[in-house]
C-alpha cells in the first residue's frame, strides 16, 4: 500500500502570518492522522519561515503514524534528528534561501558526504531517503550510498503533466523501475495533486509513500481537511485503467 504523508508546513505558514497559535500545527497533524493520513511530514528551514524547530519537537509526541522530517543536513538539522529520531529522514539539498525544493541531490558529487550521514541515521534506527531527480545515474549512486529509499522530485512531472502526460511520466517510470531493481524503496513528492497523482500511481504502483502539502492544504480550503485526505487516499488505491 502506498502511504500518504501530509506535509503541514503550510499550516505553520498561515499561523506565522498572524502570530499566536492559530491554526495549531500539532492539532492539525493530529486531525490529519485521525482522518486517515499515514504519516506527517515537516521540512524545517534555517529561517523558520514556516515549521519551526520547536514545532518539530512538539510534533514528536503527537505523531503516532510515521514522522518524516525533510531537510538539508546542516549541523542544526543533524542535531534535531539525533534528538528526535523520527521514522524517516528525507535528505534534501535546499539552499538556505530556497523558496521551495527545486532539485534533487547530485549523488555522485556528494557521495562521501551522504554516505556518512545515511550511515549515522541508520545506526540510530532511522530510515533514510535521498531526494533525487528522475535521473538513472543519480539513482544508481544513491543505491551505492546505502540509503533505504529515494524520493523522486516530481516537480518536472507536474509541470509537464498538462502538456503531455505520457512524456511527463516516462522518466519517472524508468527511475522508479531502476530503483526497485536495485532494492531501493521509492517515495515521491512535490507538486502532486488530485489531477496528476492517479496517473503517476497507475504507472508506479510500487511507490512506498507520497508526501503532499501545498496542494492538499489548498484543496482543504474548499473540500475540508477530512474529505481532502479521503480524496488523496482514493488516488492511491488499486491503479485504474485509463479511460
Secondary structure by P-SEA (a helix, b strand, c coil): cbbbbbbaaaaaaaaaacccccccaaaaaaaaaaacccbbbbbbccccccccaaaaaaaccccccbbbbbccccaaaaaaaaaccccbbbbbbccccccccccccccccaaaaaaaaaaaaaaacbbbbbbbcccaaaaaaaaaacccbbbbbaaaaaaaccccccccaaaaaaaaaaaaaabbbbbbbcccccccaaaaaaacccccbbbbcaaaaaaaacccaaaaaaaaaaaaccccccc
